[in-house]
Amino acid sequence: MFVVYWLEQTSSTTATARFERFADDDMTQALAFTETLRKKQAAGDDVSFVTLCSENPRSVGKAGASDPPADYAWKKRRP
C-alpha cells in the first residue's frame, strides 16, 4: 500500500495534516499525485511536507532491525 502525506496551511499559525491512500498496485498514481502536490508547493500554494510512504503487504519478516542469529560472526575485512 502507498500513502501520500502532506500539510495544508489553514491559517498563519495552523496547518491540517492530510493523506491519500493508494493500493499496492497503484504506485504510478501515487507518484503522480505526489508530483501534483509538489508542483502546487513550488507554485506557492499552501502545501508543505509532501511525502510518499509505502508498506509491503507481502513482506516476509517483521519491519525494522533485529538481532543477528546466534551463530553469526561478523568480521571487518582489512586489505
Stockholm file with secondary structure:
# STOCKHOLM 1.0

chainA/1-79         MFVVYWLEQTSSTTATARFERFADDDMTQALAFTETLRKKQAAGDDVSFVTLCSENPRSVGKAGASDPPADYAWKKRRP
#=GR chainA/1-79 SS CEEEEEEEECSSSCEEEEEEEECTTCHHHHHHHHHHHHHHHHTTCSEEEEEEEECCTTCSSCSSCCCCCTTCCCCCCCC
#=GC SS_cons        CEEEEEEEECSSSCEEEEEEEECTTCHHHHHHHHHHHHHHHHTTCSEEEEEEEECCTTCSSCSSCCCCCTTCCCCCCCC
//
